[in-house]
Amino acid sequence: MNIRTLVFSCTLAIYLVALTTSVTAQDAENSSAGIGSVEERRLLTEFKENRAQLNQREQELQKRELELNILQDEVDKKLEQLEQLRLKLEEMLADKDAREQERVNQLSDMYNRMESARAADIFLELDSELVVGILGGMKARSAGAVLENMEGEKAARISKAYSTLKED
């Protein structure tokens, strides 16, 4: 390589560096020139801040939505468990009612066989609802004899309760 070629290459390199620096400076001026006033720069800055706040709020809302979905799933599971417990409780109550009715039927059979005066004395000590249940299971003739041996007021209340008795 001779000196002339070397000088030419150096000159070309300097020219290209100067040209590149000039273009970069012009780009910076043009980007600043696009935002002509201080007010426009302030609005641009405010816009960027608002955008950042909105992005942050959107992230928070997505997080809350996820948390709400998790809570909703938990509530649904609890409701399902409660429904299962309610059904089980209804089943247990129905079983209890059936056992109680069976016992009342057994008592009715016992009082059918008992002397009516003695049964009337016992009925005076029992709850009216139970007496009505027992009378409902007794034969009509035996139930009538027991009521005949009871005092008038008590027999009238039991008869009234018996007359309003509804079968399930």
C-alpha positions, 0 to 999 in steps of 0.5 A: 500500500502506498502513502497516497492510498493510505492518505485517501483511506484516512480522509475517507474514514474521517469524512464518514465519521463526520457524516455519521456524527452529523446525521446522529445530531440531526436525528436528535434535533428532529426528535426534539423538534417533533415536540415543539413546546414545553407544554407538549413535552409536559403532556407527553410525560404526563401521558407516559405516567398515566400509561404506566399507572394504567398498566399497574392498575391492570396488573392489580385488577388481574391479580384481584380477579385471580384471587376472586376466582380462587375464593369463588371456587372455595365458596362453591366447594363449601356450598357443595359440602353444606348441601351434602350435609343438609341432605344427610341431616334431612335423611337423619331426621327422616330416620329419627321421625320413622323410629319415633313413629314406630315407638308411638305405634308400639305405645298405641298397641300397649295402650290398646291392651291396657285398662282404659281407666289406667291409660287415662291416668297415664295420659294425664301426665303425658304431653298432649302431642304424644297422647294424640299420636298414641290415640291415632294408633289405637283402635277407635273403641279403645281410644274412646274408652280412654277419653271417657275416663279422662277429665272433661277439659283434658279430654276436650283439648286432646279431642280437639288436637286429634281432630286437627291432626294431619297425616304426613 
